[in-house]
Amino acid sequence: MKIESAPTDIQVLLFDVGGVLVELSGVETMLEWLGRRVTADELWRMWLQSVPVRQFETGRIDAAEFAAGVISEFRLPIEPQRFLEAFIGWPTGLYPGTLDMLARIPRSYRRAILSNTNSLHWPRVLGEMRLGAAFEHHFVSHLTGRIKPDSDAFEHVVESLGCVPAQVLFLDDNSLNIESAQRFGMHAIRVRGAAETHAVLTELGIIADGTGGA
């Protein structure tokens, strides 16, 4: 989390979901399956560039094809059914304080989600975790067909909202996505968890200082 200077032209707050607002257990699970031969950052890079992951999270293949593809590509020592059972539970719930933090954002800012997600995780985020109602706009990859860190995912956001990149503050936990958003012209800051997210929003003067996050 690094803030060079506080931008003054922000109109849109664009949030990633997993790792920022929703806690994920999948990284540790995957690292165990891989025998910890890679680091967490290396795994995320591999995951974002994976062909079956990208196909599933843009709605082009079904869950069975996704499981088979990931197991083959990553050489995982498990059966497809076990992979899917574990995968469904990777989003474990909201970080403490998330909904309260989002409720404290002034109405002058437009709130949006930009998430690489899928047909197994998104219904849980919307319903079980009640996150959908906290945002005016949802840009989710399996419904839009656009996925981070590809530039067209960010382009779709600004075109849909009728704004320019410099009016957007993007918060994500992955450096590849942050770097891509910055190249596109957005203000982008890497955060991990609701506590860091709250700290950034406070430091930028978007929400008033006070208790929040985890």
Order of alpha helices (4+ residues) and beta strands (2+ residues): beta-beta-alpha-alpha-alpha-alpha-alpha-beta-alpha-beta-beta-alpha-alpha-beta-alpha-beta-alpha
